[in-house]
Amino acid sequence: MAEYTPDWAEQICGIPAASIRKVADEYLAHACVGETIKIEGVELPFRPVAVMLGKTVNSGWGGYEVCWARTLLAVLVGALEVPGGTLGTAVKLNRPADNRLKSAKPMRDGFMEYPFNETSREEWQSQPSIRNAFNTLVPLAGKSPWSQALGPAHLPWIFQKKQPENWPKQTKPDIWFCYRTNPAIS
């Protein structure tokens, strides 16, 4: 990591190295590494620092890297999933639906259990079961109750004039409300 200095980063992102150092120093100064807080009688790490991402930063090119860097910063100072720090997604990957923390379950190998859609030649679902075809086209979306929202929901409208023969009949909406959402995927 020694070669990835603020001077190196300045050449990549155009932010002055002095500004990068200043923000990094402030992040570390406010992280309260080693401090704890008692909540309902339980002593927990206290790390009042977080990087908040917005729609434009994490939805475009390099979005994965931005989310990864944000998470790595939290891990380095112990500010991931602790009071004051960065909380993970509110998405509930598995049941139960009442608590996102309960939905993360370890498998025997220690990795998180995840209901992937089958992608083997024998088990892949080649015919979509619903209009957005999430289980056919986006196997990583999984088989949870929330998977449909993660699939390519814009596909139902692509085939208005001529739809694939094996897909359910397309219908036009009588009325369509778009409020605080991206109409291409919602």
N, C-alpha and C positions, 0 to 999 in steps of 0.2 A: 504493500500500500504506500510505501515511502515515496514512490514517484508521482502519486496523485495528490499533489500539493494544491493549495489555493491558487498559486501562479499557473499551474497546469489547467485547473478548472476555469480560470479567467479566459484562457484561450478558447475553451470549448463553449462556454455559456455567455461570455461578454460581460459578466459581473466582475467588477474590480476585486482583485485578491484581498485588498484591505477590507472590503465589505464582507467577503466570505469569512475572513478571520474574525471580524467583529461579531457577526451573527453566531458563529460557532462558539466563541467565547461567552456570549450572552446565554446561549442554550445550556452550556455546561455550568455556568454560574447559577442559573436558576433551577437546575435539575435536582438539587438537594440530595445528591448521592449519599447514601448512608442514613438518611433521616427516615423516620417512621411516623405513622399516625394511627391512633386507635379509633376504630369505628365499631360501635356496638360491642365493645369489649375485645375486639380482635385487633392485634397489632399487624399493620400492613406497611409495605414500603410506601413512601410518599415522594412522588416525583412530579412536581407541578410544571412539566414542560410537554408540549405536544406540537406537532406540525399538522396544521389543518389543510386539507387539499380541497380544491374547488373543482367544479365541473370541467372547466377548460384544461386544467393541469393534468388531471388523471384520465381524461377520456380521449386524448389525442395521441399522436405519435410520441413514443417514449413514456406513455402513461404507466406501463408496468414498471419501468425503471424508477419512475417518480414514487409510486406506491412502495416499491421495495426499499428505496433510500429512506423514505419516511419511517418505515418499520424498522430498518436497521439502526437508524439514529435512536429510536426508542429502546431498542434492545441493548445498545451500547451503554446506556445510562440506567438501565433497569426500569424504564418508564412505559413498558408495554403491559396493558391490562392491569394497571395498579392505580390507586387513587391519584388524581392529578395528571396522569399520563394519557397516552394514546390508547383508546379503546378500539378493538377490532370492529369488523363489520357487524351490522345489526341483522344480517341475513342469517336465517336459521337453516342450516344445511340439511339436517335430519330432524326427525321428530324426537322429542316433543316440541311443539310450536310455541310453548309459553316462555321459553328461556333459551337464549342463544348459547349460553355456556353449557347447558345440558345437552345441546344438540351436537357438540363436539365430543366424539367418543373415540378412544384409542382402539385399534385392532391389536391382534397378537404381536405384530411386528413393531408396535409403537407408533406407527403412522396413524393419522386420523382416518376413521372410517368415512367413506364417501360412496354414495350410491351411483357410481358411474353407469352410463348406458353401455351395453355390451358392444364391442367393436370387432369381435372375432368374425371370421368369414361365416362361421356356422350360425352364430347367434345375433349378428347385427340385424336390426329392424330396418329393412330396406323400404318398406311401405309406411308412410307416415300415418299415425293414428289420429292426429289433430292437425289443424290448418297450419300452425307454424312449424311443424315437423322438427321440434327441438330434439327429440330422441333419435331421429334419423340423421340430421345434419350437424348437430352440436352435441356429441357424446359427453363432453365434459360438463354439460348442464346438469347431468345427473337424473335421478328418478324421484326427486323429492316433490312435495306439493308445490314448491316454488319454481320448479324447473321451467315451466311454460313461460314464465316472465323472463327467463334468461335466454330463451331461444330466439331465432330470427323472426320476430313477430311482424316484421314488415313484409314478409313473403306472401301472406294472403292477398295483398293488394297488387303484387307484381303481375299476377296472372288474371287480371280482370277480363281481358278479351279472349284469351285462350288459356285455359288452365290445364295442368297435367291430367291425364285420364284417370290416374289412380288417386287423385286428391278429392276430398269432399267438395261439393258444389260451392262455388264462391257466391257471396251475396254482397250487394252494396248496402251501406248503412242508410237508414232513413234520416238519421241525425247523428252528428259527430261532434262531441265536445272535446276540446284540447285545453287543459288547464294545468299549468306548471309541469309540463311534460314534453318529451320529444315525440312529435306525432309519427316520425318514421319508425319508431320501435315500440311505441306504447299502444 
